[in-house]
Amino acid sequence: MLKRMVVCILFVAAAAMAWEQLEDVPDTAVVGTGTHITWGNGGVWGMFPTDYAEDPETFVGYYDPASDTWGLLSESMEYDYLHHTSLTFQWQETPLLFGIGDIYDDGEYDAYLYWYSVTQEEWDSYDIDEEEEFALGNGACIAYVPNLSWDVWSYPVPGWIYCLPGGGTEFWRYHIAAESIPDISLYGYYPGPSAVIADQTPPFQWSPSAQPTQYRIQVATDQFFMSIVIDTVLSTPAFEPHTDFANDTYYWRTATWTGGGWTWGANSHNFELQGGWEQIEDDIPHSAGTGASMAYDGDAFGNPALLVLRGGNTKDFYKYDLTTEQWIDTLEDAPVNVKAGTSIATHDPTGEWGAYPFAVFGDSDTLDFPYHYYTDTVPHWIPFDTLDEQDPLFYARFPEHIGPEASMTSGPSRMNYLVVDENHFWALEPPPVPREGGQSGGMRSVEVNAHVVSGFGGVEVEYELPAAARVRATVHDAIGRLVCAIDAGKQPAGTHRLGWTRGSKGKKLSAGAYFVVLDASEKQAKLKAVVR
């Protein structure tokens, strides 16, 4: 197709930038009310509810920036026209696209959470109304929050889907289950010791007996096995329940049939279950309404947080601090009342570059620019084409009217994408705003005081922080390939340790040489370790 470029006005000694029109959304997927786009797995995903008179349907597509092409998923969502929609993407462990929406059936709405496995190319869904958990309303929105302590053994919860159902003050989260089960060779059983998992039907596995025999498993909600949930006999050392467990702490033990009786193992095991939906006690301060939008931010506000424009024709802008689990409503209000078509995103949700929250306000004739929330000095909203209000350097005026059908997202390259009515799709490169703190410019002038503690069976390092810092660490093999990573979050001053015995795929680290890169704010350490 013929690309079009919006003409920009140049200031003296200032570079120009502009919205660039990309490949249109496919004609089959009409851009209208309920449209949402999000970034994930190297491209843009779009949800397009299409209210055809004869055959309403919801399409889902993927845009590849490298080839500038849209494609629709072959199975679409296999659902009718969806109301009260939102979209987000899980990047931890297994790439999954998540969406919410209502299906209108027999005179009432039925709310679902949907997810699409990028690797398996399959859809699945969860009927939210089946357990009478909550209903979706105007302003419903979701955002993925990664588990920064994710571990294949002790904390195999790759993250959560946070949800404002809309039309009220309720606040919910969905605990995402891990897709894979670790190799049981480390402990000889699964779930691991005191693990926190998100699976309402957790499978149990343990090492087989030396002799062919019968096995028995008991699962209880108390360590003395007085409140038995499962008690069954098996021919193999593996068991998967046929019914869902409620969220709770569980204890389990196994036995083998020897000498005409059951011989129980020396120890029982325990794990905590956090599967499915959970209502958060701290409601949003005021009801979420039409136009509400929510985005995850890894670091721009000091702690991981959710940023929320609550909608409902108000200017309220809130932060939900994920560390303290509290709502903060002291942020500067939005520049205009938030209506349908509003979107908020962060340029890099992992917080790697000191993200600037970026917003497009829909259904308004009073704004010609997108805005970002400037956090490096006194936090405040400013037009996206300026570094400050007195020194405009760039023009990023909207290429078209931002109506109630608009949706926006940002990628890790800090490129911004916008879809508007008539299937038009645009991209905007951000101005080169200075990146203070964090990993500014990739420069490290001071090294972290760190050393390798042990290489027996894995890698363990010890390091000293002179002041509180956000700590991330990666392990690479001898030729530089990433083996595993840990995001330890913000840590206080003092001595700390990090260790790895397994790679990102759950396999034990093999003997050999490795390199550890430890980042603590603007400081860095590079260490060599040998696993024996």
C-alpha positions in Angstrom: 0.0 0.0 0.0 1.0 3.6 -0.5 2.3 5.0 2.9 1.4 8.6 3.9 3.3 10.9 6.2 1.8 13.7 8.3 3.6 17.0 7.5 5.4 18.5 10.5 6.3 22.1 11.3 10.0 22.5 12.1 11.3 24.7 14.8 14.7 26.3 14.3 17.6 23.9 15.1 15.1 21.2 16.0 14.6 17.8 14.4 11.1 16.8 13.2 9.2 13.7 13.7 5.7 12.6 12.6 3.1 9.9 12.7 3.8 7.3 9.9 0.9 5.4 8.5 1.4 1.6 8.5 -0.4 -1.3 6.9 -4.2 -0.9 7.6 -5.9 -3.4 9.9 -7.5 -6.1 7.6 -10.9 -5.1 6.2 -12.6 -8.1 7.8 -11.8 -6.7 11.3 -13.6 -3.4 11.5 -12.1 -0.9 14.0 -14.9 0.1 16.3 -16.1 0.3 19.9 -14.2 -2.4 21.9 -11.0 -2.3 19.8 -7.8 -2.8 21.8 -4.2 -3.3 20.9 -1.2 -4.4 23.0 2.4 -5.2 22.5 3.8 -8.7 22.9 6.3 -11.2 21.4 7.9 -8.7 19.1 4.7 -7.2 17.6 1.3 -5.7 18.1 -1.8 -7.7 18.9 -5.3 -6.4 18.2 -8.8 -7.4 19.4 -11.5 -6.2 17.0 -15.2 -6.9 18.0 -17.2 -6.6 14.8 -20.9 -6.0 15.2 -22.1 -7.4 11.8 -25.9 -7.5 11.6 -26.0 -11.1 10.4 -22.9 -12.7 11.9 -21.2 -10.6 14.8 -17.7 -11.8 15.6 -14.6 -10.8 17.4 -11.4 -11.0 15.4 -7.8 -11.0 16.8 -4.9 -10.1 14.6 -1.1 -9.7 14.8 1.1 -7.0 13.3 4.7 -7.7 12.4 6.8 -4.5 12.5 9.6 -6.1 10.5 7.3 -6.8 7.4 4.7 -4.1 8.1 1.9 -6.6 7.7 -1.3 -7.5 9.6 -2.6 -11.1 9.8 -5.7 -12.5 11.5 -5.5 -15.6 13.7 -7.0 -18.4 11.7 -9.5 -19.3 14.4 -10.2 -15.8 15.5 -11.5 -16.0 19.1 -14.3 -18.4 18.1 -16.7 -16.1 19.9 -19.5 -13.7 19.0 -19.3 -9.9 19.4 -17.7 -9.1 22.7 -18.7 -6.2 25.0 -16.6 -4.6 27.8 -13.3 -5.7 26.3 -9.6 -5.3 27.2 -6.3 -6.9 26.1 -2.9 -7.5 27.7 0.1 -9.8 27.1 2.1 -12.1 29.4 5.8 -12.3 28.5 7.1 -14.3 31.6 7.7 -18.0 31.1 5.2 -18.7 28.2 3.9 -16.0 25.8 0.2 -15.7 26.3 -2.3 -13.1 25.0 -5.1 -12.4 27.5 -8.4 -10.7 26.9 -11.7 -10.1 28.7 -15.2 -9.6 27.3 -18.9 -10.3 27.7 -21.0 -12.4 25.4 -24.6 -11.5 25.2 -26.7 -14.7 25.4 -30.4 -15.2 26.2 -31.0 -11.7 27.5 -27.9 -11.4 29.7 -24.1 -11.0 29.6 -21.7 -13.8 30.4 -18.1 -12.6 31.3 -15.0 -14.6 30.2 -11.3 -14.4 30.5 -9.7 -15.6 27.2 -6.1 -16.5 26.5 -4.2 -17.5 23.4 -1.0 -19.6 23.6 1.5 -18.2 21.0 3.6 -21.3 21.0 0.7 -23.8 20.8 -1.6 -21.5 18.7 -4.6 -22.4 20.8 -7.4 -20.5 22.6 -8.7 -21.3 26.1 -11.1 -19.5 28.3 -12.4 -19.1 31.9 -16.1 -18.4 32.6 -15.9 -15.6 35.2 -19.6 -15.7 35.9 -19.6 -19.5 36.5 -18.4 -19.0 40.1 -20.4 -15.7 40.4 -17.1 -13.9 40.9 -17.8 -10.6 39.2 -19.5 -9.0 36.2 -17.9 -6.7 33.6 -19.2 -3.2 33.0 -18.2 0.1 31.4 -14.5 0.8 31.9 -13.5 -2.9 32.3 -9.7 -3.1 31.9 -6.9 -5.6 32.6 -3.1 -5.5 32.8 -0.4 -8.2 33.1 1.9 -7.9 36.1 5.0 -10.2 36.0 6.2 -12.1 39.0 9.6 -10.6 39.6 10.4 -13.5 42.0 9.4 -16.1 39.4 11.2 -19.4 40.0 10.5 -22.7 38.3 10.5 -24.5 41.7 9.7 -22.4 44.7 7.4 -19.7 43.1 6.2 -21.0 39.7 3.6 -18.3 39.2 4.7 -16.4 36.1 2.5 -13.4 37.0 -1.0 -12.1 37.4 -3.8 -10.5 35.4 -5.1 -7.5 37.4 -8.7 -6.4 36.5 -10.9 -3.5 37.2 -14.3 -5.0 36.1 -15.7 -1.5 35.5 -18.9 0.1 36.7 -17.8 -0.1 40.3 -14.9 0.0 42.8 -14.1 -3.7 42.9 -10.5 -4.8 42.1 -9.5 -8.4 41.2 -6.5 -10.4 40.1 -6.1 -13.7 38.3 -3.2 -16.0 39.3 -1.6 -17.4 36.2 -0.6 -21.1 36.3 2.8 -22.1 35.0 2.7 -24.1 31.7 5.5 -26.5 32.5 6.3 -28.9 35.4 9.9 -29.0 36.5 12.1 -32.1 36.3 11.5 -33.8 39.7 15.1 -35.0 40.0 16.1 -32.0 42.2 13.9 -32.9 45.1 12.4 -36.2 44.0 8.9 -34.9 44.1 6.5 -32.1 42.9 5.1 -29.7 44.0 8.4 -28.5 45.5 9.0 -27.8 49.2 6.8 -24.9 50.4 6.1 -23.9 46.8 3.6 -21.2 45.9 1.8 -22.3 42.8 -1.2 -21.1 40.7 -3.0 -24.2 39.5 -6.4 -25.3 40.7 -5.7 -28.9 39.7 -2.0 -29.4 40.7 -0.4 -32.6 39.5 1.6 -34.7 41.9 4.8 -36.6 41.0 7.4 -38.4 43.0 10.3 -40.8 42.5 9.3 -44.4 41.9 10.1 -47.2 44.4 12.9 -49.6 43.7 10.5 -52.5 43.4 7.2 -52.6 41.4 4.5 -51.9 44.0 1.3 -50.0 44.7 1.4 -46.3 45.8 -0.8 -44.3 48.0 -1.2 -40.5 48.3 -2.9 -38.4 50.9 -3.6 -34.7 50.6 -4.9 -32.7 53.6 -5.4 -29.1 54.7 -3.6 -29.7 58.0 -0.1 -31.1 58.7 -1.5 -33.9 60.9 -3.7 -35.2 58.0 -6.9 -35.0 60.0 -8.7 -33.1 57.2 -8.2 -35.4 54.3 -8.9 -34.0 50.8 -7.5 -36.9 48.7 -6.7 -40.5 49.7 -6.2 -42.8 46.8 -4.2 -45.9 45.7 -2.2 -45.8 42.4 -0.1 -48.1 40.3 2.3 -45.3 39.3 4.0 -42.5 41.3 1.9 -39.7 39.8 -1.6 -38.3 40.4 -3.7 -35.5 39.0 -6.9 -34.6 40.8 -10.1 -34.6 38.9 -11.6 -31.7 40.8 -10.4 -28.2 41.6 -8.8 -27.4 44.9 -9.7 -24.2 46.7 -7.0 -21.7 47.4 -5.3 -22.8 50.6 -2.1 -24.4 52.1 -2.0 -28.2 51.5 0.0 -31.0 53.0 0.7 -34.3 51.2 2.5 -37.6 51.7 3.0 -40.8 49.9 3.3 -44.5 50.8 4.3 -47.8 49.2 2.7 -51.2 49.8 5.3 -53.4 51.4 5.0 -56.5 53.6 1.2 -56.5 53.6 0.9 -52.9 54.7 1.5 -49.2 53.8 4.9 -47.7 54.5 4.8 -44.0 54.6 7.6 -41.7 53.6 9.7 -40.1 56.3 8.4 -36.6 55.5 5.3 -34.9 54.4 5.4 -31.9 52.0 3.4 -28.7 51.7 2.5 -26.1 49.1 0.3 -23.0 48.9 -2.3 -22.7 46.2 -3.2 -19.3 44.7 -5.1 -20.3 41.6 -7.8 -18.5 39.7 -9.5 -15.2 40.6 -9.0 -13.4 43.9 -10.7 -10.1 45.0 -8.3 -7.6 46.4 -9.5 -6.0 49.6 -8.3 -2.5 48.8 -10.9 -1.2 46.2 -10.0 1.5 43.8 -10.9 4.9 45.5 -13.8 5.7 43.1 -15.7 3.7 40.5 -14.0 2.8 37.2 -16.1 4.0 34.2 -16.1 4.4 30.4 -12.6 5.1 29.1 -10.8 3.5 32.1 -7.3 2.3 31.2 -4.6 0.5 33.1 -0.9 -0.2 32.5 1.9 -1.9 34.4 5.0 0.1 35.2 8.1 -1.6 36.4 10.1 1.2 38.0 9.2 4.8 37.0 7.5 5.5 40.4 10.1 3.8 42.7 8.2 0.5 43.0 6.4 -1.7 40.5 2.9 -0.2 40.1 -0.3 -0.1 38.1 -1.2 3.2 36.6 -4.9 3.8 36.1 -7.0 6.5 34.4 -10.3 5.6 36.0 -12.5 7.1 33.3 -16.2 7.9 33.7 -15.7 11.4 32.3 -13.3 12.3 35.2 -9.7 13.4 35.3 -8.6 11.0 38.1 -5.2 9.4 37.7 -4.2 6.8 40.3 -1.3 4.5 41.1 -1.6 1.1 42.7 1.7 0.3 44.4 2.2 -3.4 44.0 4.8 -3.6 46.8 2.6 -1.9 49.5 -0.6 -3.1 47.9 -2.2 0.4 48.3 -3.9 2.9 46.0 -2.2 6.3 45.7 -4.5 9.1 44.5 -2.2 12.1 44.8 -0.9 12.0 41.2 -1.7 15.0 39.0 -5.0 14.8 37.3 -5.3 14.0 33.5 -5.3 17.1 31.3 -8.9 16.4 30.2 -11.9 14.3 31.3 -11.2 10.6 30.4 -13.8 9.2 27.9 -14.1 6.2 25.6 -11.0 5.6 23.4 -8.5 6.5 26.1 -5.3 4.4 26.4 -2.4 4.4 28.8 0.8 2.5 28.3 4.5 2.5 29.4 7.3 2.6 26.8 9.0 -0.3 28.6 6.9 -2.1 31.2 9.9 -3.8 32.7 11.2 -0.5 33.9 14.5 -1.1 32.1 14.8 2.5 30.8 13.0 4.6 33.3 9.6 4.4 31.5 7.5 7.4 30.8 3.7 6.6 31.0 2.2 7.6 27.6 -1.5 8.3 27.1 -3.9 9.0 24.3 -7.2 10.6 25.4 -10.1 9.5 23.3 -13.3 11.2 22.1 -12.0 14.7 22.8 -11.7 17.7 20.5 -9.5 19.7 22.9 -6.3 17.8 22.6 -4.1 17.6 19.5 -1.3 15.6 21.1 -0.7 12.5 23.0 0.6 13.2 26.5 3.2 11.6 28.8 3.5 11.7 32.5 6.8 13.2 33.3 8.3 11.6 36.4 12.0 12.7 36.6 11.2 16.1 38.3 7.9 17.2 39.7 5.5 14.6 38.2 3.1 16.2 35.8 1.4 15.6 32.4 3.0 17.4 29.3 2.3 17.1 25.6 4.4 14.3 24.1 6.1 16.6 21.6 7.9 18.7 24.2 10.7 18.2 26.7 9.2 20.9 28.8 6.4 23.4 28.3 8.7 26.3 27.4 10.9 24.5 24.8 8.8 22.7 22.2 11.1 20.6 20.0 8.9 18.1 18.2 5.5 18.0 16.6 3.4 14.9 17.1 -0.1 16.1 16.3 -2.6 13.4 15.9 -3.0 12.3 12.3 -6.8 11.7 12.7 -9.5 12.4 15.2 -9.2 10.2 18.3 -12.7 8.9 18.7 -14.2 6.3 21.1 -12.8 3.4 19.0 -9.1 4.4 19.3 -6.5 2.3 21.0 -2.8 2.7 21.6 0.2 0.7 22.9 3.9 1.1 23.2 6.7 -1.4 22.4 10.1 -1.9 24.2 11.8 0.1 21.5 9.7 3.0 22.8 7.8 3.1 19.5 4.1 4.0 19.9 1.3 2.5 17.9 -2.2 3.9 17.4 -5.3 2.4 15.7 -8.2 4.6 14.8 -11.5 4.4 12.9 -11.6 3.2 9.3 -8.9 0.6 10.0 -6.0 3.1 10.0 -2.9 2.2 11.9 -0.1 4.6 12.8 3.3 4.6 14.5 5.2 7.4 16.3 8.8 7.4 17.3 9.2 9.2 20.7 11.5 12.2 21.2 14.9 11.4 22.7 14.0 12.5 26.2 16.9 12.1 28.7 16.8 8.8 30.7 17.9 9.6 34.2 18.7 6.8 36.7 18.0 3.2 36.1 20.3 2.0 33.3 20.8 5.3 31.7 22.5 5.0 28.3 23.9 1.7 29.3 26.9 3.4 31.0 28.5 2.1 34.2 31.1 4.2 35.9 31.2 2.3 39.2 31.3 -1.4 39.7 29.3 -3.3 42.3 31.4 -4.9 45.0 30.6 -8.5 44.3 32.3 -12.0 44.2 31.5 -15.6 43.5 30.7 -17.5 46.7 30.4 -21.0 45.3 30.2 -22.9 42.1 29.4 -26.3 43.6 26.2 -27.6 41.8 25.3 -24.1 40.6 26.3 -20.4 40.8 26.1 -18.2 43.9 27.3 -14.7 44.2 27.5 -12.2 47.1 27.4 -8.5 46.6 27.4 -5.3 48.7 24.9 -2.4 48.1 26.0 0.9 49.6 22.5 2.2 49.1 19.1 0.8 48.1 19.0 -0.2 44.4 17.0 -2.1 41.9 18.9 -5.4 41.3 18.8 -7.6 38.2 21.2 -10.4 37.3 21.8 -12.7 34.3 23.9 -15.8 33.8 25.5 -16.5 30.4 27.3 -19.5 29.1 30.9 -19.5 27.7 29.8 -18.2 24.3 27.5 -15.5 25.7 24.1 -17.1 25.4 21.6 -16.2 28.2 21.0 -19.2 30.5 18.9 -17.7 33.3 18.0 -14.4 35.0 16.7 -13.0 38.2 14.9 -9.7 38.9 15.4 -9.3 42.6 13.5 -6.0 42.7 14.5 -3.1 44.9 16.8 -4.2 47.7 18.0 -2.2 50.7 21.6 -1.3 51.4 23.7 -4.2 52.8 25.0 -7.6 51.8 22.9 -9.9 49.6 23.2 -13.2 47.8 21.7 -14.6 44.6 22.0 -18.2 43.4 21.1 -20.4 40.5 21.1 -24.2 40.2 18.9 -24.4 37.2 18.4 -22.5 33.9 15.3 -20.8 32.6 14.0 -24.1 31.3 14.3 -25.8 34.6 17.3 -28.0 33.8 20.3 -28.2 36.1 23.3 -26.1 35.2 25.8 -28.4 33.7 29.5 -28.2 34.7 31.5 -25.6 33.0 32.3 -21.8 32.8 29.6 -19.2 33.1 29.5 -15.4 33.3 27.3 -13.4 35.7 26.2 -9.8 34.9 24.9 -8.0 38.0 23.1 -4.7 37.6 22.3 -2.4 40.5 20.9 0.9 39.3 23.8 2.6 37.6 26.4 0.1 38.9 27.4 -3.2 37.4 29.6 -6.2 38.1 30.8 -8.9 35.7 31.9 -12.1 37.2 33.2 -15.5 36.0 32.0 -18.6 37.7 32.8 -22.3 37.3 30.2 -24.9 38.0 31.6 -28.1 39.3 
